[in-house]
Amino acid sequence: MGWTSESRYPRGVFGECLASEDAAEDDLRLAPDDRVTCPLHHRWIYRCVASPAHINAVTRHRWCRSCAVPLPVVIDEIAGTVTIVCTRCGDGGSPATTRLIAACRASLATSKQRARQPA
């Protein structure tokens, strides 16, 4: 996937989606938690959500407050499932993690849908 010379976005469907989400977020039309692309890693969010950069103990994104540990992420692309659960207590849920799971599911579905579209 090449990069466009006039912008910082990769060419193709993903780059268009990333640029669109950046613009929508800048215009306050899209909450950062609702993105299906990652502006930091330039990937679909489900592909990089396991990165330590996506852990935030304050907002509880991928963080178990009870155990004070990061939450692991399991993505099954074939089944289309996303699991983020504390391996110590079996919970670790929070509104932030619930939104992150929803964003990952939407990202997975969007990437599959866009991959099927003709060029």
C-alpha positions in Angstrom: 0.0 0.0 0.0 1.6 3.3 -1.1 1.2 6.7 0.4 -0.2 9.6 -1.4 2.3 12.3 -2.1 -0.1 15.1 -1.1 -1.1 13.7 2.3 -0.1 11.6 5.2 -2.6 8.9 4.4 -2.0 5.5 2.7 -3.7 5.0 -0.7 -6.8 3.0 -0.9 -9.9 2.2 1.0 -8.3 2.2 4.4 -6.6 5.6 3.8 -9.9 7.1 2.8 -11.5 5.8 5.9 -8.6 7.0 8.1 -8.7 10.5 6.6 -12.5 10.7 6.9 -12.4 9.7 10.6 -9.6 12.2 11.3 -11.7 15.0 9.7 -14.9 13.9 11.5 -13.0 13.8 14.9 -11.5 17.2 14.2 -14.9 18.6 13.4 -16.3 17.0 16.7 -18.6 14.8 14.7 -16.9 11.6 15.8 -15.8 10.6 19.3 -12.3 9.1 19.5 -13.8 6.0 21.1 -16.0 5.4 18.1 -13.2 5.3 15.5 -12.7 2.1 13.4 -9.2 3.2 12.4 -6.2 4.1 14.6 -4.6 7.5 13.9 -1.5 6.5 15.8 -0.7 3.2 14.2 -2.4 3.8 10.8 -4.2 0.5 11.1 -7.8 -0.8 11.6 -8.3 -0.5 15.4 -8.9 -4.2 15.8 -5.4 -4.8 14.4 -3.5 -2.7 16.9 -5.7 -2.6 20.0 -3.4 -5.0 21.8 -0.6 -2.4 21.7 0.4 -0.9 25.1 -0.5 2.5 23.6 -4.1 1.6 23.8 -4.0 1.0 27.6 -5.2 3.9 29.9 -5.6 3.2 33.6 -7.3 6.6 34.2 -10.1 6.1 31.6 -10.0 2.3 32.1 -9.4 1.5 28.4 -8.0 -2.1 28.6 -7.4 -1.7 32.4 -8.8 -3.8 35.3 -9.1 -1.4 38.2 -9.6 -4.2 40.7 -6.4 -6.0 39.8 -4.5 -3.0 38.6 -3.4 -4.8 35.4 -3.7 -4.2 31.7 -6.4 -6.3 30.0 -5.4 -8.7 27.2 -7.2 -8.6 23.9 -8.3 -11.6 21.8 -9.5 -11.0 18.3 -10.9 -13.9 16.2 -11.1 -12.5 12.7 -12.9 -15.6 11.3 -15.6 -15.6 14.0 -15.7 -11.8 14.2 -15.4 -11.9 18.0 -13.5 -9.5 20.3 -12.8 -10.4 23.9 -11.2 -8.1 26.5 -11.3 -9.8 30.0 -9.0 -9.7 33.0 -7.1 -13.0 33.3 -6.9 -12.6 37.1 -10.4 -11.9 38.1 -12.3 -12.7 34.9 -13.9 -9.3 34.8 -12.2 -5.9 34.4 -15.2 -4.5 32.5 -15.8 -0.7 32.2 -17.7 1.6 30.0 -14.4 2.5 28.2 -13.6 -1.1 27.5 -17.2 -1.8 26.3 -16.8 1.1 23.8 -13.4 -0.3 22.7 -14.9 -3.7 22.1 -17.7 -2.1 20.1 -15.2 -0.1 18.1 -13.1 -3.3 17.4 -16.2 -5.2 16.2 -17.2 -2.3 13.9 -13.6 -2.0 12.6 -13.5 -5.7 11.9 -16.8 -5.6 10.1 -15.9 -2.4 8.2 -12.5 -3.8 7.0 -14.2 -7.0 5.7 -17.0 -5.0 4.0 -14.5 -2.6 2.4 -12.3 -5.5 1.3 -15.2 -6.9 -0.7 -15.9 -3.7 -2.5 -14.7 -3.5 -6.1 -11.8 -1.1 -6.7 
